[in-house]
Amino acid sequence: MKTAFIIIIMVLIPVGGQAADKWSSQDIALEGVYLGLMVLDWGTTLDIAERPREYREFNPFLGAHPARAQVNVYFLASGILHVGITHFLPAKCRPYWQAVTIGISGASVANNLSIGLKFAW
């Protein structure tokens, strides 16, 4: 996980100024919504990590019973990667990408809260 995070950073930083198009206020707002939902998902996933006998994680990248450190690295890397992907997409594609990922994150948070998970930051 640490290696993947370092690779992501090394790829995104040098080419950061080469976005396909400038960000609109809608792009920024949608990215904020996604990142907010991602943080909520992060918190509930940390609760799964704290209670492995009660819950299991279904994200194949994390495995059924991830450690807190794995969860933290995964969500940090995911957030950076999402911003990077959004940055390089053409303006006309960004809202679709963001809508799909907002839907997935929103569904994850809603499911996690419905089964009794809490935010364990």
MARBA-3410 file (N, C-alpha, C, O; in Angstrom, 1 decimal):
121
0.8,-1.2,0.0,0.0,0.0,0.0,0.9,1.3,0.0,0.6,2.2,-0.7 ~ 1.9,1.2,0.8,2.8,2.4,0.9,3.4,2.7,-0.5,3.6,3.8,-0.9 ~ 3.9,1.6,-1.2,4.5,1.8,-2.5,3.5,2.4,-3.5,3.8,3.2,-4.3 ~ 2.2,1.9,-3.4,1.2,2.4,-4.4,1.0,3.9,-4.1,0.8,4.7,-5.0 ~ 0.9,4.3,-2.9,0.7,5.7,-2.5,1.9,6.5,-3.1,1.6,7.6,-3.6
3.1,6.1,-2.9,4.3,6.8,-3.4,4.2,7.0,-4.9,4.5,8.0,-5.5 ~ 3.9,5.9,-5.6,3.8,5.9,-7.1,2.7,6.9,-7.5,2.9,7.7,-8.4 ~ 1.6,6.9,-6.8,0.5,7.9,-7.2,1.0,9.3,-7.0,0.8,10.1,-7.9 ~ 1.7,9.6,-5.9,2.2,11.0,-5.7,3.2,11.3,-6.8,3.2,12.4,-7.3 ~ 4.1,10.4,-7.1,5.1,10.7,-8.1,4.6,10.9,-9.5,5.1,11.7,-10.3
3.4,10.3,-9.8,2.8,10.5,-11.1,2.0,11.8,-11.1,2.1,12.5,-12.1 ~ 1.3,12.1,-10.1,0.4,13.3,-10.1,1.2,14.6,-10.0,0.8,15.6,-10.6 ~ 2.2,14.7,-9.2,2.8,16.0,-8.9,3.5,16.5,-10.2,3.2,17.7,-10.5 ~ 4.3,15.8,-10.9,5.0,16.4,-12.1,4.1,16.9,-13.2,4.4,17.9,-13.9 ~ 2.9,16.2,-13.3,2.0,16.6,-14.4,0.8,17.3,-14.0,-0.2,17.5,-14.7
0.8,17.9,-12.8,-0.3,18.5,-12.2,-0.8,19.7,-13.0,-2.0,20.0,-13.0 ~ 0.0,20.4,-13.7,-0.4,21.6,-14.5,-1.0,21.3,-15.8,-1.3,22.2,-16.6 ~ -1.1,20.0,-16.2,-1.6,19.6,-17.5,-3.0,19.1,-17.5,-3.3,18.1,-18.3 ~ -3.9,19.7,-16.8,-5.3,19.3,-16.8,-5.9,19.4,-18.2,-5.5,20.3,-18.9 ~ -6.8,18.6,-18.5,-7.5,18.7,-19.8,-8.2,20.0,-19.9,-8.1,20.7,-21.0
-8.8,20.5,-18.9,-9.6,21.7,-18.9,-9.5,22.3,-17.5,-9.3,21.6,-16.6 ~ -9.8,23.6,-17.5,-9.9,24.3,-16.2,-11.1,23.8,-15.4,-12.1,23.3,-16.0 ~ -11.0,23.8,-14.1,-12.1,23.4,-13.3,-13.2,24.4,-13.2,-12.9,25.6,-13.0 ~ -14.4,24.0,-13.3,-15.5,24.9,-13.2,-16.0,24.9,-11.7,-15.5,24.1,-10.9 ~ -16.8,25.8,-11.3,-17.3,25.8,-9.9,-18.1,24.5,-9.7,-18.1,24.0,-8.5
-18.8,24.0,-10.7,-19.5,22.7,-10.5,-18.5,21.6,-10.3,-18.8,20.7,-9.4 ~ -17.4,21.6,-11.0,-16.4,20.5,-10.8,-15.9,20.6,-9.4,-15.7,19.5,-8.7 ~ -15.6,21.8,-8.9,-15.1,21.9,-7.5,-16.1,21.5,-6.5,-15.8,20.8,-5.5 ~ -17.4,21.9,-6.7,-18.5,21.5,-5.8,-18.7,20.0,-5.8,-18.8,19.4,-4.7 ~ -18.7,19.4,-6.9,-18.9,17.9,-7.0,-17.7,17.2,-6.4,-17.9,16.1,-5.7
-16.5,17.7,-6.6,-15.4,17.0,-6.0,-15.4,17.1,-4.5,-15.0,16.2,-3.7 ~ -15.9,18.3,-4.0,-16.1,18.5,-2.5,-17.1,17.5,-2.0,-16.9,16.9,-0.9 ~ -18.2,17.3,-2.7,-19.2,16.3,-2.2,-18.6,14.9,-2.2,-18.8,14.2,-1.2 ~ -17.9,14.5,-3.3,-17.3,13.2,-3.3,-16.3,13.0,-2.1,-16.3,12.0,-1.4 ~ -15.4,14.0,-1.9,-14.4,13.9,-0.8,-15.1,13.9,0.5,-14.6,13.2,1.4
-16.2,14.6,0.7,-16.9,14.6,2.0,-17.5,13.2,2.2,-17.4,12.7,3.3 ~ -18.1,12.6,1.2,-18.6,11.2,1.3,-17.5,10.2,1.6,-17.7,9.3,2.3 ~ -16.4,10.4,0.9,-15.3,9.5,1.1,-14.8,9.5,2.5,-14.4,8.5,3.1 ~ -14.7,10.7,3.1,-14.3,10.8,4.5,-15.3,10.1,5.4,-14.9,9.5,6.4 ~ -16.6,10.2,5.2,-17.6,9.5,6.0,-17.4,8.0,5.8,-17.5,7.3,6.8
-17.2,7.5,4.6,-16.9,6.1,4.3,-15.6,5.7,5.1,-15.6,4.6,5.6 ~ -14.6,6.5,5.1,-13.4,6.2,5.8,-13.7,6.0,7.2,-13.2,5.0,7.8 ~ -14.5,6.9,7.8,-14.8,6.8,9.3,-15.5,5.5,9.6,-15.2,4.8,10.6 ~ -16.5,5.1,8.8,-17.2,3.8,9.0,-16.3,2.6,8.8,-16.5,1.6,9.4 ~ -15.4,2.7,7.8,-14.5,1.6,7.5,-13.5,1.4,8.7,-13.1,0.3,9.0
-13.1,2.5,9.3,-12.3,2.4,10.5,-13.0,1.7,11.6,-12.4,1.0,12.4 ~ -14.4,1.9,11.7,-15.2,1.1,12.7,-15.1,-0.3,12.4,-15.1,-1.2,13.3 ~ -15.2,-0.7,11.1,-15.1,-2.1,10.7,-13.7,-2.7,11.2,-13.6,-3.8,11.8 ~ -12.7,-1.9,11.0,-11.3,-2.3,11.4,-11.2,-2.5,12.9,-10.5,-3.4,13.4 ~ -12.0,-1.7,13.7,-12.0,-1.8,15.1,-12.8,-3.0,15.7,-12.6,-3.4,16.8
-13.8,-3.5,14.9,-14.7,-4.5,15.3,-14.7,-5.7,14.3,-15.7,-6.0,13.8 ~ -13.6,-6.4,14.2,-13.5,-7.4,13.2,-14.4,-8.6,13.5,-14.7,-9.4,12.5 ~ -14.7,-8.8,14.7,-15.6,-10.0,15.0,-17.1,-9.7,14.7,-17.9,-10.6,14.5 ~ -17.4,-8.4,14.6,-18.8,-8.1,14.3,-19.1,-7.8,12.8,-20.2,-8.0,12.3 ~ -18.0,-7.2,12.1,-18.2,-6.8,10.8,-17.1,-7.2,9.9,-16.0,-7.6,10.4
-17.4,-7.2,8.6,-16.3,-7.5,7.6,-16.4,-6.5,6.5,-17.5,-6.0,6.2 ~ -15.3,-6.2,5.9,-15.2,-5.2,4.8,-15.4,-6.0,3.5,-14.9,-7.1,3.3 ~ -16.1,-5.3,2.6,-16.3,-6.0,1.3,-15.5,-5.4,0.2,-15.5,-5.9,-1.0 ~ -14.7,-4.4,0.5,-13.8,-3.8,-0.5,-12.7,-4.7,-0.8,-11.9,-5.0,0.1 ~ -12.5,-5.2,-2.0,-11.5,-6.2,-2.3,-10.1,-5.7,-2.1,-9.2,-6.5,-1.9
-9.9,-4.4,-2.2,-8.5,-3.9,-2.0,-8.1,-3.9,-0.5,-6.9,-3.9,-0.2 ~ -9.1,-3.9,0.4,-8.8,-3.9,1.8,-8.8,-5.3,2.5,-8.2,-5.5,3.5 ~ -9.6,-6.2,1.9,-9.7,-7.5,2.5,-10.8,-7.4,3.6,-11.3,-6.3,4.0 ~ -11.2,-8.6,4.1,-12.3,-8.7,5.0,-12.1,-8.0,6.4,-13.0,-7.4,6.9 ~ -10.9,-8.0,6.9,-10.5,-7.5,8.2,-9.3,-6.6,8.1,-8.2,-7.0,8.6
-9.4,-5.4,7.5,-8.2,-4.6,7.4,-7.8,-3.9,8.7,-8.6,-3.7,9.6 ~ -6.5,-3.6,8.8,-6.0,-2.9,10.0,-6.3,-1.4,9.8,-6.5,-1.0,8.6 ~ -6.3,-0.6,10.8,-6.5,0.8,10.7,-5.5,1.5,9.8,-5.9,2.3,9.0 ~ -4.2,1.1,9.8,-3.2,1.6,9.0,-3.6,1.4,7.5,-3.4,2.3,6.7 ~ -4.0,0.2,7.2,-4.4,-0.1,5.8,-5.6,0.8,5.3,-5.5,1.3,4.2
-6.5,0.9,6.2,-7.7,1.8,5.9,-7.3,3.2,5.6,-7.7,3.8,4.7 ~ -6.4,3.7,6.5,-5.9,5.1,6.4,-5.2,5.3,5.1,-5.4,6.3,4.4 ~ -4.3,4.4,4.8,-3.5,4.5,3.5,-4.4,4.4,2.3,-4.3,5.2,1.3 ~ -5.3,3.5,2.3,-6.2,3.3,1.2,-7.0,4.5,0.9,-7.1,5.0,-0.2 ~ -7.7,5.1,2.0,-8.5,6.2,1.7,-7.7,7.5,1.4,-8.2,8.3,0.5
-6.6,7.7,1.9,-5.7,8.8,1.6,-5.3,8.7,0.1,-5.4,9.6,-0.7 ~ -4.9,7.5,-0.3,-4.5,7.3,-1.7,-5.7,7.4,-2.6,-5.5,8.0,-3.7 ~ -6.8,6.9,-2.2,-8.0,7.0,-3.1,-8.4,8.4,-3.3,-8.8,8.8,-4.4 ~ -8.4,9.2,-2.2,-8.7,10.6,-2.4,-7.8,11.4,-3.3,-8.3,12.1,-4.2 ~ -6.5,11.1,-3.2,-5.6,11.8,-4.1,-5.8,11.3,-5.5,-5.7,12.1,-6.5
-6.0,10.0,-5.7,-6.2,9.4,-7.0,-7.4,10.0,-7.7,-7.4,10.3,-8.9 ~ -8.5,10.1,-6.9,-9.8,10.6,-7.4,-9.6,12.1,-7.9,-10.0,12.4,-9.0 ~ -8.9,12.9,-7.1,-8.7,14.3,-7.5,-7.8,14.3,-8.8,-8.1,15.1,-9.7 ~ -6.8,13.4,-8.9,-6.0,13.4,-10.0,-6.7,13.0,-11.3,-6.6,13.6,-12.3 ~ -7.5,11.9,-11.2,-8.3,11.5,-12.3,-9.3,12.6,-12.8,-9.4,12.9,-14.0
-9.9,13.2,-11.8,-10.9,14.3,-12.1,-10.1,15.4,-12.8,-10.6,16.0,-13.8 ~ -9.0,15.7,-12.4,-8.2,16.8,-12.9,-7.8,16.6,-14.4,-7.9,17.6,-15.2 ~ -7.5,15.4,-14.8,-7.1,15.1,-16.1,-8.3,14.8,-17.1,-8.0,14.7,-18.3 ~ -9.5,14.6,-16.6,-10.6,14.3,-17.5,-11.0,15.6,-18.2,-10.9,16.7,-17.6 ~ -11.5,15.5,-19.4,-12.0,16.6,-20.1,-13.2,17.2,-19.3,-13.9,16.4,-18.7
-13.5,18.4,-19.4,-14.6,19.1,-18.6,-15.9,18.4,-18.8,-16.7,18.2,-17.9 ~ -16.2,18.0,-20.1,-17.5,17.4,-20.4,-17.7,16.0,-19.7,-18.8,15.5,-19.5 ~ -16.6,15.3,-19.4,-16.6,14.0,-18.8,-16.6,14.0,-17.2,-17.1,13.1,-16.6 ~ -16.1,15.1,-16.6,-16.0,15.2,-15.2,-17.3,14.9,-14.4,-17.3,14.1,-13.5 ~ -18.4,15.6,-14.8,-19.6,15.4,-14.0,-20.1,14.0,-14.0,-20.7,13.5,-13.0
-19.9,13.2,-15.1,-20.3,11.8,-15.1,-19.5,11.0,-14.2,-20.0,10.2,-13.4 ~ -18.2,11.2,-14.2,-17.3,10.5,-13.4,-17.6,10.8,-11.9,-17.7,9.9,-11.1 ~ -17.8,12.1,-11.6,-18.1,12.5,-10.2,-19.4,11.9,-9.8,-19.6,11.5,-8.6 ~ -20.4,12.0,-10.7,-21.7,11.5,-10.3,-21.7,10.0,-9.9,-22.3,9.6,-8.9 ~ -21.0,9.2,-10.7,-20.9,7.8,-10.5,-20.2,7.5,-9.2,-20.7,6.7,-8.3
-19.1,8.2,-8.9,-18.3,7.9,-7.7,-19.0,8.5,-6.5,-18.9,7.9,-5.4 ~ -19.8,9.6,-6.6,-20.6,10.1,-5.5,-21.7,9.1,-5.2,-21.9,8.8,-4.0 ~ -22.3,8.5,-6.2,-23.3,7.5,-6.0,-22.8,6.3,-5.2,-23.4,5.8,-4.3 ~ -21.6,5.8,-5.7,-21.0,4.6,-5.0,-20.6,4.9,-3.6,-20.9,4.2,-2.7 ~ -20.0,6.1,-3.3,-19.6,6.5,-2.0,-20.8,6.7,-1.1,-20.9,6.3,0.1
-21.8,7.4,-1.6,-23.1,7.6,-0.9,-23.8,6.3,-0.5,-24.2,6.2,0.6 ~ -23.8,5.4,-1.4,-24.4,4.1,-1.1,-23.6,3.3,-0.1,-24.2,2.7,0.8 ~ -22.3,3.4,-0.1,-21.5,2.8,0.9,-21.7,3.3,2.3,-21.9,2.6,3.3 ~ -21.8,4.7,2.4,-22.0,5.3,3.6,-23.4,5.0,4.2,-23.6,4.6,5.3 ~ -24.4,5.1,3.3,-25.8,4.7,3.7,-25.9,3.3,4.2,-26.5,3.0,5.3
-25.3,2.4,3.5,-25.3,1.0,3.9,-24.6,0.8,5.3,-25.1,0.1,6.2 ~ -23.4,1.4,5.4,-22.6,1.2,6.6,-23.4,1.8,7.8,-23.4,1.2,8.9 ~ -24.0,2.9,7.7,-24.8,3.5,8.8,-26.0,2.6,9.1,-26.4,2.5,10.3 ~ -26.6,2.1,8.1,-27.8,1.3,8.3,-27.6,0.0,9.0,-28.5,-0.6,9.6 ~ -26.3,-0.5,8.9,-26.0,-1.8,9.6,-25.4,-1.5,11.0,-24.9,-2.5,11.7
-25.4,-0.3,11.4,-24.9,0.1,12.8,-23.5,0.5,12.9,-23.0,0.7,14.1 ~ -22.8,0.8,11.8,-21.4,1.3,12.0,-21.4,2.7,12.4,-22.4,3.5,12.1 ~ -20.4,3.1,13.1,-20.2,4.5,13.6,-19.0,5.1,12.9,-18.3,4.3,12.2 ~ -18.8,6.3,13.1,-17.5,7.0,12.6,-16.5,6.8,13.7,-16.6,7.3,14.8 ~ -15.4,6.2,13.3,-14.3,5.8,14.3,-13.0,6.5,14.0,-12.0,5.8,13.8
-13.0,7.8,13.9,-11.8,8.6,13.6,-10.9,8.6,14.7,-9.8,9.1,14.7
END
